[in-house]
Amino acid sequence: MLHCDVTVAADTARFRVPELLRGIPDPFITSRLAATVGTARAAYLCFTAGEVDAPTALAMGLVGAVVPAAELDSHVEWVLAQIAKTGPAARTTIKRELNRQIPTHDPYMFSDSLGTPEMHEGIAAFVEKRPIAWPRPTH
């Protein structure tokens, strides 16, 4: 949702930041999540991997709207129709300006973690649906 221009969630939706449970440091999460919800809340969400419900996500600014699950499809269609009514060039200009507000990220954070024992264990535990046995750091 942090990469979407417009977000609508069903009132039954749940959100979390599970990357650290897999041993994956995601550079986009650190920059975009902190810019959206603040550093303290971003750290809490990242380090606990705790779930938040749709109303909480709305209050944090993670989603733009929350609607009853039964109305999700029709509301998304309405949102798309409203967007289609706006001027394409002006919309592009606004999107560019909004994107300029997003902080930069470290593009090497993720690639540096590829192939590490921690990432292998995190992914394996997830796939095998077992508790994680984190390897001890070697440095």
C-alpha positions in Angstrom: 0.0 0.0 0.0 3.0 2.3 0.5 3.6 2.2 -3.3 0.0 3.0 -4.3 -1.4 6.4 -5.3 -4.9 5.7 -3.9 -5.7 3.1 -1.4 -9.1 1.7 -0.3 -9.3 -1.1 2.3 -12.1 -3.3 3.3 -13.1 -2.9 7.0 -12.0 -6.4 7.6 -8.4 -5.9 6.2 -5.4 -6.4 8.3 -1.9 -5.0 7.7 1.6 -5.8 9.0 5.3 -5.4 8.2 6.6 -9.0 8.1 9.9 -8.5 6.4 12.1 -8.8 9.6 10.4 -12.1 10.3 12.0 -13.3 7.1 15.4 -11.7 7.7 14.8 -9.1 5.0 15.6 -5.4 5.5 13.3 -3.7 3.0 14.6 -0.2 2.1 11.2 1.0 0.9 9.6 0.2 4.2 12.1 2.2 6.2 11.8 5.3 4.1 8.1 5.3 3.1 6.6 3.9 6.3 8.5 6.3 8.5 7.4 9.2 6.3 3.8 8.1 6.5 3.4 7.1 10.2 6.4 8.6 11.9 9.7 7.0 13.0 8.5 5.7 16.4 5.4 4.0 15.0 7.3 2.7 12.0 9.9 1.2 14.3 7.1 -0.4 16.4 5.5 -1.9 13.3 8.7 -3.1 11.9 10.3 -4.6 15.0 7.1 -6.2 16.3 5.6 -7.3 13.0 2.3 -6.7 14.7 -0.9 -6.5 12.8 -3.1 -3.4 12.6 -6.7 -3.4 11.5 -8.2 -1.3 8.7 -9.5 1.5 11.0 -6.1 1.8 12.7 -4.4 1.8 9.3 -6.7 4.7 8.2 -5.9 6.6 11.4 -2.2 6.2 10.8 -2.5 7.4 7.2 -1.6 4.0 5.6 -4.8 3.9 3.6 -7.0 6.6 2.1 -10.4 5.1 2.9 -12.0 2.2 4.6 -15.3 0.8 3.5 -17.5 -2.2 4.4 -16.1 -5.4 2.8 -19.3 -5.9 0.9 -18.9 -2.4 -0.7 -15.2 -2.6 -1.6 -15.5 -3.5 -5.3 -18.2 -0.9 -5.9 -16.3 1.8 -4.0 -13.1 1.0 -5.9 -15.1 1.4 -9.2 -16.4 4.7 -8.0 -12.8 5.9 -7.1 -11.6 4.9 -10.5 -14.4 6.8 -12.2 -13.7 9.9 -10.1 -10.0 9.7 -11.0 -10.9 9.3 -14.7 -12.7 12.7 -14.5 -9.5 14.5 -13.5 -7.2 16.1 -16.1 -4.5 13.6 -17.1 -1.7 16.2 -17.4 -2.6 17.9 -14.1 -2.9 14.5 -12.4 0.6 13.6 -13.7 2.0 16.9 -12.3 0.4 16.3 -8.9 1.7 12.7 -8.8 5.2 13.9 -9.6 5.0 16.5 -6.9 3.6 14.0 -4.3 6.4 11.5 -5.2 9.0 14.2 -4.7 7.9 14.3 -1.1 8.9 10.6 -0.6 12.3 10.3 1.1 15.1 8.5 -0.6 16.0 5.0 0.4 19.2 2.8 0.5 19.0 0.7 -2.7 21.7 -1.7 -1.4 20.0 -2.5 1.9 18.0 -5.4 0.4 20.6 -6.6 -2.1 23.2 -6.8 0.6 21.0 -9.2 2.6 20.4 -11.6 -0.3 22.0 -14.9 0.3 22.7 -14.3 4.0 22.2 -17.1 6.4 19.6 -15.0 8.2 17.5 -14.4 5.1 17.8 -18.1 4.1 16.5 -19.1 7.6 13.7 -16.5 7.6 12.4 -17.6 4.2 12.8 -21.4 5.0 10.9 -21.0 8.3 8.1 -19.2 6.5 7.9 -21.7 3.7 8.1 -24.7 6.1 5.7 -23.0 8.6 8.0 -23.6 11.5 9.5 -21.4 14.2 12.5 -19.4 13.2 15.9 -20.5 14.5 18.0 -17.4 13.7 21.7 -18.1 13.1 24.2 -16.4 15.4 26.0 -13.4 13.8 29.5 -14.1 12.8 30.9 -10.6 13.3 
